[in-house]
Amino acid sequence: MNVTSVFLIFNVIMKRIMITKKNECFLILILFLFFNLSVSIECSQSYVSRVLIDANWGTEPNEFGLIKGQEIESVGPNTFHVGRKGNVLVFDSINKNIKKYNKKGKLIGTLGDKVYGTNIISDDNEYLYVLDGQMLKIYTSTGGIVESIAISNDIKLNEGYGEGMKMDDFGNIFVKKFNRSFQIGKRDKGKLVKLNEREHLKNEKSGMPNNKKEKWFRIKRENKHKAAIQVMNDNGDILKEISDNISDSFGAVLFLEQDKHGFIYVEIERISEDNYVHLEVRKYDENGNLITVIELDNNYYTTVYKKIDVDNMGNVYQFLTTPKGVQVIKFEQQ
């Protein structure tokens, strides 16, 4: 229940009560109680963090590969993904495999052999989708390669922070380039249907879809202190614009997800006066109200392309590299 729901309920009750001098005090009391209920609901949007995965650098099966740099930054795993069943996948880019953990953070196994790529997602059957340049490679839940999809060279995907893929609840697959997305595959009767390269360009959209593919989200930068999330329908019509102002400066601003309750999550780089880049997740309700700000550790030991994931329940996961190794931290909603 959010604040909007509270006041809708209040409105129904008010319509059932005749406003007279006799019950005026009673109505004021009801309003006071509902106001306090709405405040308590907003304040209850708190998170508790815990380290879900803590693995060292090394050569053992449960450790991650690392190439230490002196004149350049050290290189290690650069992306991760939280599956629909709560399993966590971490791409060990040095050892060319994917490590799979259950929702409790226990290592289940290592998938694939000589797997190359920069982004991973999974479907309901836990098949893996690995983006490698202009090629999407599909693996079974045990790591065997099934097939691949060539992505139109006209899209010219970029490798780096904020780029990647998304799969919605219907099995539609999208690749992201800057603030635009391209559909490259879809589900038909439970089977993946590859779209041809002409269809990739034809299906270009502004923004990224939510899991239901009923709304699209696009980031609009107005100046270094102001950014907005534009919420659109499937035709590209703007339904709502959620603006946010900060006294510091915005760095990167990325749409992350909309959960099953309708809350919207945005990844923010906030640059303070001392030039430190703060990493935050900002959570908004559907009316555009800022509900929660989660500040995360932004001291990364290696380059990471995907730092944050959000599950359908609204739990937030951070993938962090440290001098010791790799961590996945879960921020669980209370």
Residue, then its C-alpha position, 0 to 999 in steps of 0.5 A: m500500500n502506498v500513499t495514493s492508496v491510503f487517500l483513496i480509501f480515505n476518500v471512500i470513507m468520507k463519502r459515506i459520512m455526512i459532514t455536519k457540526k456533530n461529526e466534524c471533530f470525528l472527521i478531523l480525527i480520521l484525517f489525522l489518523f490517515f495522515n499518520l498512516s501515510v507517513s508511516i507507510e512512506c517511512s517503512q520503505s527501509y532496507v537492510s544490507r547484508v553480504l550475500i556473496d564474498a569470494n576471493w581473487g585466485t585460481e580455485p573454482n570458488e575464486f575469481g580471476l584477476i589481472k593486476g595492472q600497474e599502469i592500467e586498472s586491474v581487470g576482473p569480472n565486469t558484470f552480474h545478473v540476478g535471476r527470476k528465482g533469486n539465483v545470482l550469476v557473476f561473469d568471471s571474465i578472466n577465467k571465461n566462465i559464469k559462476k552461479y549462486n543460489k539465493k542464499g549466496k552458496l556457489i552452485g557451480t561454474l557454467g560454460d567454457k571459454v565464454y566471452g561477453t560483457n553482459i548476461i541475463s537469464d530466463d524463467n528456465e534459467y537459460l543464459y543469454v550472453l552479449d558478446g559484441q554484435m552477437l547474443k549467445i544462448y546457453t542452457s542452464t548447465g552452460g552448454i551453448v544452444e544458438s546465437i543471434a547476430i545483431s545488426n551492425d547498424i546498431k553498433l552496440n557499445e561495451g561499457y557502463g550502463e549498456g546491456m540487455k533486458m528480458d521482460d515477462f513475456g520473453n522479449i529480449f532487448v539490447k540497450k544503446f545509450n537511451r534507446s533499445f532494440q528488440i532482437g528476439k521474442r517468445d512464441k509458444g514457449k520458444l525463442v524466435k529470432l528477429n532478423e536484422r531489419e526487424h532489429l532496426k524496425n523495433e527501435k524504441s526510446g527508453m527501456p521497458n518495464n517487465k510487463k512491457e506496458k510502460w517505457f522509461r527514458i532519462k532526460r538530462e536538463n542540466k547538471h543539477k536536474a534530471a527527469i524520468q519520462v514514463m511513456n506508453d508503447n506508442g511513445d506518448i509521455l504519460k508522466e515526467i518525474s523530475d529530481n533536483i540536487s545541489d550536487s551534480f549528476g553524473a550517470v543517470l540510469f533507469l534500473e527497473q520497475d518492481k511488481h508494486g509499481f516502484i521505479y528504481v534509478e541508478i545515480e552518480r552524484i558528484s559532490e563538491d570534493n569531486y567524489v562520485h557517490l553511487e545511489v539508488r533512488k526509489y520513486d512511487e508511480n506518482g513521482n514521489l521520492i521514497t528512498v535513497i540508498e547510498l552504495d560503496n563506489n570504491y571499485y577495485t576493477t572496472v564494472y559495467k553493471k553495478i546494480d540489479v533490482d528484483n521484482m520484489g524491490n530488493v536491490y543488489q550491488f556487485l562490488t570488486t575490492p582488493k580482496g575479491v568480489q562481493v554481492i551485497k543484497f539490500e533487502q526491503q523491510 
